Amino acid sequence: MILKRSEKYLSTLLGACLEIGPGDELVVLLPEEYRDFSELLCDEAYKRGAKKVYLNFEDEHARYVYYKNGSTEPYRWLSQETFEK
């Protein structure tokens, strides 16, 4: 039942929403826990003739550590005045 529902959702997503067709490339960025869904998405995209599907997975811990310890330089343009308005 769940697989049938997923297939219908994938068909709608790749067909009506994204219009994936022959020669298209698709970039998928999902959390690791959606790996099974991303594999179904990949299969369906290739069935529709996609040239290449790139699957990328986000790791919640790695993202947390990046923001906790990363440079604040990219956000320098955000000043206190921005938030006071």
C-alpha positions as CSV (number, residue, x, y, z in Angstrom):
1,M,0.0,0.0,0.0
2,I,2.7,2.5,1.0
3,L,4.8,1.6,-2.1
4,K,1.8,2.2,-4.4
5,R,1.2,5.5,-2.7
6,S,4.8,6.5,-3.1
7,E,4.8,5.5,-6.8
8,K,1.7,7.8,-7.4
9,Y,3.4,10.6,-5.5
10,L,6.7,10.2,-7.4
11,S,4.8,10.2,-10.7
12,T,3.1,13.4,-9.8
13,L,6.2,15.0,-8.4
14,L,8.5,14.2,-11.4
15,G,5.8,14.6,-14.1
16,A,3.4,17.4,-13.2
17,C,5.5,19.4,-10.8
18,L,9.1,19.1,-12.1
19,E,8.4,17.9,-15.6
20,I,11.4,15.6,-15.7
21,G,11.9,14.2,-19.1
22,P,14.5,12.9,-21.5
23,G,17.9,14.6,-21.2
24,D,17.1,16.4,-17.9
25,E,19.3,16.4,-14.9
26,L,17.9,16.2,-11.3
27,V,19.6,17.2,-8.1
28,V,18.0,15.7,-5.0
29,L,19.0,16.9,-1.5
30,L,17.3,15.1,1.4
31,P,18.0,14.1,5.0
32,E,19.6,10.7,5.3
33,E,16.4,9.1,6.7
34,Y,14.8,9.6,3.3
35,R,17.3,7.4,1.5
36,D,14.7,4.8,0.5
37,F,12.4,7.4,-1.0
38,S,15.4,9.0,-2.8
39,E,16.2,5.6,-4.4
40,L,12.6,5.4,-5.7
41,L,12.8,9.0,-6.9
42,C,16.0,8.1,-8.8
43,D,14.5,5.0,-10.4
44,E,11.5,7.0,-11.6
45,A,13.6,9.8,-13.0
46,Y,15.7,7.5,-15.0
47,K,12.5,5.7,-16.3
48,R,11.4,9.1,-17.5
49,G,14.7,9.5,-19.4
50,A,16.7,11.7,-17.1
51,K,20.3,12.1,-18.2
52,K,21.7,12.2,-14.7
53,V,20.3,12.1,-11.1
54,Y,22.5,13.5,-8.3
55,L,21.6,12.3,-4.8
56,N,22.9,14.3,-1.9
57,F,22.2,13.6,1.7
58,E,22.3,16.0,4.6
59,D,23.6,14.9,7.9
60,E,21.9,16.7,10.8
61,H,24.9,16.4,13.1
62,A,27.3,17.7,10.5
63,R,25.1,20.7,9.8
64,Y,24.8,21.4,13.5
65,V,28.6,21.3,14.0
66,Y,29.1,23.5,10.9
67,Y,26.9,26.2,12.2
68,K,28.1,25.9,15.7
69,N,31.8,26.1,14.8
70,G,31.8,27.7,11.4
71,S,32.8,31.1,10.4
72,T,30.4,34.0,10.9
73,E,31.9,35.9,7.9
74,P,29.1,35.0,5.5
75,Y,26.6,36.6,7.8
76,R,28.6,39.8,8.5
77,W,26.1,41.8,6.4
78,L,23.4,41.0,9.0
79,S,23.8,43.7,11.6
80,Q,21.8,44.4,14.7
81,E,20.1,47.2,12.8
82,T,18.6,44.6,10.5
83,F,16.8,43.0,13.4
84,E,15.7,46.3,15.0
85,K,13.7,47.5,12.1
